Amino acid sequence: MENNQQNLKKGLLPRHVQFIALAGMIGTGIFKGSSDTLNIAGPSVVVTYLIGGLILFIIMAALGEMALAFPNFNVQHLVNKAFGFQVSFIVGWLYWINWILVTVVELLAAGSFLQYWFPSAPLWLLSFLCAVVIVGINLTQVKYYGELEFWFAGIKILALIAFIVLGFFLLLGIIPGSSHDSFANFTAHGGFFPHGAGGMFSAFLVVMFSYGGAELIGVAVTETKDAERVLPKIIKGAVWRVIIFYILPILIICGIMPWNKVSGAESPFVQVFSSTGLPGAAHIMNFVLLTAVLSAANSGIYATSRTLFSMAQSGVAPKSLLKTSKSGIPLTGIMITSAFILGGVYLAYITPSQVISYLMTIPGFTVMLIWISICAAQLKLRPLYKKQPAFRVKWHPYTTIFAIISLCIIFIGFLLNPNNVIGSTVSLVTVGVLIILSFAVKKRWNSGNLNSIRKI
């Protein structure tokens, strides 16, 4: 295979990567999944988002440190260098499965938002049309993907800021709303902790699903110009992004309408605007939500295709996945992703009322395993740095160990929760199958190629 068919092109600008990181975090998890977290924990879910945000910051810091220490290495390359072929095989394919599920969820959510205007159209058809558009975008040059994602992300960021400002005006009575004493909603209906600490802990699964995608910068780094300067800025702003785009909107939703009135049928953001009676506001917000989930699906196809490409580079996936177009697009990976998206659309055809809720639980499990592997790789690789990067995790190794222990506790807690039987079973079976395959594949493939990344 020719050399120009085995390399991705550095077409992403700093502003593209900054917004890609934001786009990965702002999607179905906040716009639609927030209804689930509010029903599980009530207003206390903001505490869950804060704790999850702290863990996320440590993970991103660990990833950024490794990316600077080993230029042009993405997540899968780093895990390969740290733990070798089998762990890299498991984590790489698990990450790909995670993003396949996320992409399907985002496209199904896009279809559900379109049903707000086309209620008689079936979910599977609307989701399929969204998938055709998003796959077409990813078949263009990466710089066009980055540019479109920049504007996609910009729309939903501006919309969230507008929602926050408008929400505060409603809470303060500057704009008349349906509630006369909005702040009472924080303590009424069972109080701030209506389901106790258990409810707050139970919301972690959807919260982790919501934050999943922030690590996408670890995939995009191999196609990023001036990554050493860009990554530290993105990571340092992670906590502020969590506060602005998660905590404040949730507080506003809880203030404007009782948390137990939040319905899972449509986004709580649309419900809030519908309750205010502002003309056209709900339609505008629904358009923004549609843009947001299409953006997240766009990132998902990017992540899955690049993950397959990097796994082929390190020998844990077939070498045929290295084939790229003249513009540096991994065509085979995009085609494989598209086939699985069609499978997700078929699920929407079979069970349109339940498919999104079922699929959202699984990425919550898988992303925690991936984050654990990122932190563990940072612990393993730091002694191997040829020179210490300018950006490093503070209070190492205690912060990284704290993140690993926290993620393990959350993961075990959900495995033992009877409400998560489907997600737990699917996740454990998937990991078990990948472990078995890692042994089988290792015996068949050339051992000289399997360690190519570790020798760099």
N, C-alpha and C positions, 0 to 999 in steps of 0.2 A: 504494500500500500504506500502510495506516495506520501512524502512528508507533509504536503499541504492538506492532506486529507486526515491528518492525525493531530491537528492543532486547532484549538479554539483561538479566535482573534480577540485581542484586547480592545474591544469597542465600547466598553462602559466607562463613562466619565464619572468624576467624583459625585456630582449631583445625582446621577443615575443611581449609584450605589446607596447614597444616603436615603433616597426615597424608596428604593427596593427594600431596605431594612424596615422602613416604616410600613410599607405596603404588606410585607409578610405578617406584621403584627396586627394590622387593622383589616379585619374581614368578617367572616361569619361569626367568629368567636365573640366579638363585641356586639355586632349589629343584630344578630339573631340568637347567639348563645347566651347573651345577657339575660334573656327571659328565663332560661333554665337555671342560671346561677341565682337569680333573684327568687325564684320559686323554691330553691333548695335552702338558701341561707338568709333571705330577706336583706335588709340594709347592711347587715354585718359582712356581706360579701366583699365590701370595699377593703376590709382587713385582709381577706384572702388574696385579693388582687395586689395589695401592698407587699405581703410576704412573698407571693409568687414573683413580684417585680424585683425584690432583693435577690432571690435565687437566680433569676434571669440575668441580672447585672453581672453576677459572679461568673456565670457560664459564658456570657459574651466577652467578658474581660479575659477569661482563660483562652477562648478561641482567638481573640485578637492578638494576644501575646504570642501564641503559637504561629499564627499567620505571619507575623512580623519576623519571628525567629527563623521560619522556614518559608521564604518567599515562593509564591506560585503553588503552594500546597493548599488544597481545600480540605474539608472535614474528613472525607474518606481517605485521602492521602495521609493525613496526620494520624488517624487511627491505625492505618497500615504500618506506618513507621514506628508507632509506639508498641503495638501488640502483635504485629505479624498478620499472616494471611487469613487465618480462620476468624479471628475477631473482626478483621476488616471486612471479610465476606459477610458476616452476620450483620454488622452495623450498616454497611453499605446498602445491602438489600432491604434491611429494615427501614432505613431512611427513605429509600425509593418507595417502598410500600406505604410508608407514612404520608409522603407527599402525593401519591396516587389517590389515597383516601381523602386527603384534604382537598385536592383538586376536584374530585367528584362531589364532595360536600359543597364546595363553593359554587360549582355549576348548578347543582340542584337548588341551592339557595337562590341563585340568580333566577332560575325558573320560577321559584315560589314568589319572588318579588315581582316578576312580570305578570303573575296571576292576579296581582292587585289591580292591574288594568285589563287583563284578559282572563277573567275568572272561569270562563267556559273552556279555555284551552288546557289540554292535559299537561301535567308537570313534565313528563318525559319529553314531549315535543319541544317545549320552550327551553328545556335544559340542553337538548340536542342542538338547537339553533345557536345557543350561546357557545357550546363546545366548538362548533364549526368556525365561529368567528375567532375564538381564542387560539385554536390550533393554527389557523391561517396567519395570525400575528406572529407566532413563534417560528414560522417557516421563513421569516424575513431575517435580515442581518441583525445581530445582537444589539447594535446601536439603535435600531428602530424599536426593538423590544424595550430597551432602556428608556428611550424617549417617550414611548407610549406609557410605560409604567410610571415615569416621572409625572406625566399629566394625570393619569389615573389616580395616583397617590395624592397629588396636589388637590384634586377635587374633593376626595374624602377627608383630607386634613382640614381644608377650608370649611367643609360642611360640619365637621365635628366642632371646630372653633365657633362657627355660627350657632350651632346647637347649644353650646355651653353659654355663650353670651345671651341668646334668646331665653334659655332656661333660667338663668339668673334673673333676668328681667321679669319673668313669670313668677318666680319664687318671691321676689321683692315687691310684687304688685305693680311694677312700672307698666307692664303689659297685663291687662285683665285676662284671667284664666278661669278655669272651672272650679278651682279650689280657693276657699277663703282663708285657710290657714295651712299653707303647704308644709311648713316645717313640722307640723304635728304628725305628718306621715312617717317621720323618722322614728317616732316612739310609739305610735299607735299600732294596732293590728298585731299585737304580740311583742312589741318593743323592738329595739335595735338588733337584738339577738333572738328572733322568734323561735328558732329551732336549736338554740344553744350552740355550744362549741362544736358539736357533732355536725350540725348543718353547715357551719362555716368550713369545717374540714372537708365535708362531702363535696363542696363546690370546687375543690382544687382540680378535679379532673377536667372540667370544662375550662377552667382558668388556664391550665397548662396547654390545652388545645388552643386557646385564644392567643397565648404568647408564642406558640410554636410558629416558626417562620422567621423569628428574629435572627436565628442562626444562619439564615440564607446568605448573609454576608460572607460566611465561610465557604459557600459554594461559588459566589460571584467573584471572589478575590482573584481567581486565575484569569478573569477577563476584565480586570479593573486596572485602569491607568493610575499611577501614583498611589498605590494601595497603602504604602507606609504612612503617608500623611493623612489619608482619608479615614482609615479604620479607627484610630484612637478617638477622633471627634464623634464618630457614630456611636461608639460604645459608651463614651462619657455622657452622652445625651439620653441613654436608655431609660434611666430612672425618671427623668422629666417627661419623656414620652409616655411612660406608664401612668404617671399622675395626670397628665393633661388629657390623654385619649382614653383612659379607662376609669380612673377614680372619679373625676369630675362629672362625666356623663352619667355614671351610675348614681351618684348622689343627686343629680338633678332629676333623673327618672323617679327615684324614690321620694323626692320632695313633691313633685308635681302630681303623681298618682300613687295610690297605695300599692305597695309591692305585691300584695296578694291579688291585685286586679290585673297584673301583667299577664297577658295571654301568650301562649306559645304559637298561636295561629299566625301572627304577624310580628314584625319587629317592634320592640317597645319604643323605639325612636319614632316610628310612624304612629303608634298609639298615643304617644305624648302629644304630637302635633295635631292629631285628630281630635283629642280631647280639648284642645285650646279653642277650636273653632276658627283659627286663622285661615283665611281663604287660600287654597292652593298649597299650603305648607306641607301637608301630608304627601301630596304628589311630588313635590320637590324633594322631600327627604327620601321617598321611595326610589326616585331616580338616583340619588346619591348612593343609597344602599346597593342598588343594582351595579353602579359603577365600582363600588368598593369590593364586592364579591367577585366581579369579573377581573378586577385587578389582582386579587389574591389567587384566582384560578390561573391567571396569566403567569404569576410567579411560580405556581405549582408545576406547570408544564416546563418552565425554564429549569426548575430544580430537579425534576425527574430526569429530563434528558441529559443534563450536565452530570448528574450523579451516575447514570449509566456509563457515560463517556469516561469519567474518572475511574470507575471500577474496571473498565476495560483496559485503561492505562496501567493499572496496578495488578492486572491479571486475575481479578476475582469475577470478571464477566467476560463473555466471548469477545474476541478481538474484532469481530464484525461490527461491534458497536462504536469502533473508532472512526468509522467512515463519516466524513463531513462533506458538506456542499462547498462550492467554490468560495462562498461567503463565510465559511467557518461555522456552519450550523450542523449539529449532530442529528442528521436526518433519521437514522434508524431508531435512535432513542425517542424522538418525537412521535414516530409512527407507532412504536410499542405503547407509549403512554396513551395515544389516541385510542388504541384498541381497548385498553382497560377503562377509559372514560366511557366508551360505548357500553361496557358491562355495567357501569354505574347508572347510566341512563336506563338500561334494561331493568335494573332494580327499582328505579322510580316508576317504571311501568307496572311492575308487580305489586309493590307496596308503597304507593305515593304518600300515604299519610304517616308512615313510620320510618322511612328510609333515612332521612336526615338525622333524626335523633339517634338511631342505631349506629350510623357511621361516625358521628361526632365523638362517640365514646372511645373508639379504637385509637385514633391518633393521639389522644391524651395519654394513653399507655406507652405507645411507641416513642413519642417525643421525649418522655421521661428517660427511657432507656438510652436514647441517643445522647441526651444531655449528660447522663451519668458517664457515658463513654468519652465525651469531650473533656469533662473534668478529670477523669482518670488518666486520659492521654496527656493532659497538661502536667499532672504530677509525675508521670513517667518520663516525659520528654525534657522537662526543664534542665536536668543535669547534662543533657546532650547539646544544649545550645552552644554554637561556636562563639557567639557574642550575645550579651544580654540586650534584648530589644529595649527601645526607649519607653515603650508602654508595657507595664507588667502588672500582674495581680497583686494588690496590696495585702499585707499580712499573710503572705504565702508561708506554709501550706494550709494554714488554719481555715481561711475563707473557702478554699477549694474543698477541703474535707467537710466543712459545714454544708456546702451545697450538695455533695454526694450523699451524706447522711440524711439530709432533709428530703432529697428526691427518693431515696430508698424507703424512708418511712411512709411517704405519700404513696409510693407504688405498692408497697405491701398492704397498706390500709385499704386501697381500692381492690386489691385482689381478694381481700377478706370480706368486702362489702357485698351482701347478697343482691343488691340492686344493680351491680355491675357484672352479673354473671356472663352475659353475652360478650361484652367487651373483653373481660378477663380471659374467657375461654378462647376466643379468636386470637388474642395477643399471645397467650402461652403456647397455643398450638403452632402459631406462625414462627415464634422463636425456636420451638422444638424442631420444626421442620428445617429451619435454616441451620441449626447446629448439626443435624444429621447430614444435610447437604454439604456443609463445610468440610466434613471428613471425607465424604465421597468424592467431591470435586478436587480436593487437595491431592488425592492419589492419582488422579487422571491427568492433571495439567502439569506442564513443565515447571519444575521447581525453580529453574533459573529465572523464569519470568515472574514468578510469584513474589520474589523479594526485590524487584527492581526499584521500588520506591524506597525501601529501607536502606538501600545502599547509597542513596543520594546524600 
